[in-house]
Amino acid sequence: MTIAQHRDRLDAQLAFVVEIDKLKRVIRRNTLIDGSRRENDAEHSWQLGVWALVMAEHAPEGTDIDRVVRMLLVHDIVEIDAGDTFIYDRVAVEAQEAAERAAADRIFGLLPSDQAGPLRELWDEFEARQTPEARYAKALDRLAPIMANHHNDGGTWALYKVTASQVLANVSIIEEGSPTLGAYAHDLVETSVLRGHLAR
């Protein structure tokens, strides 16, 4: 590789690094667990990566946790363009897939092809939920807002009049990735209903 090619490669990598800094300004609907403010996508992605490491024993046997962490670090990068989609907004969810795929094409495409391909594959794998790693990663992604709302007296559930049946539909996705975490999420939902923080 020539000096010019090395420089072109570095420029492409740095363009990607600069671009993903924008993830810090994508504000999510749910708040921090302490309820002090809404979280951003970069915080969410970092937190889930750490969760994957700490709770690795609750993943299916043989799950490649390093792959899960990599997947979680890139899973929301597309929201730089597509924005955060509120999972209980049916209209927004319908438009989400096309917007996120276009974003993935653009943002991962900033990288040299030997890096763009593997990172895009991680994102595609997460979205497809066909591997144990993707199902476990998605389980953590779905558990995070349940944890936040449970600890915030209902948080966005109360604000947007979300019902227990709507939340439990997401718990089934958690159960697919980790029966242990799915059972825990189910308990959180039931406790939130009993406390009056989540409507039946």
Buried (B, 14 or more C-beta within 10 A) or exposed (E): EEEEEEEEBEEBBEEBEEBBEBBEEBEBBBBBBEBEEBBBBBBBBEBBBEBBEEBBEBBEEEBBBEBBBBBBBBBBBBBBBBBBBBBBEEEBEEEBEEBBBEBBEEBBEBBBEEBBEEBBEBBBBBBEBEBBBBBBBBBBBBBBBBBBBBBBBBBBBBEEEBBBEBBBEBBEBBBBBBEBBBEBBBEBBEEBBEEEBBBE
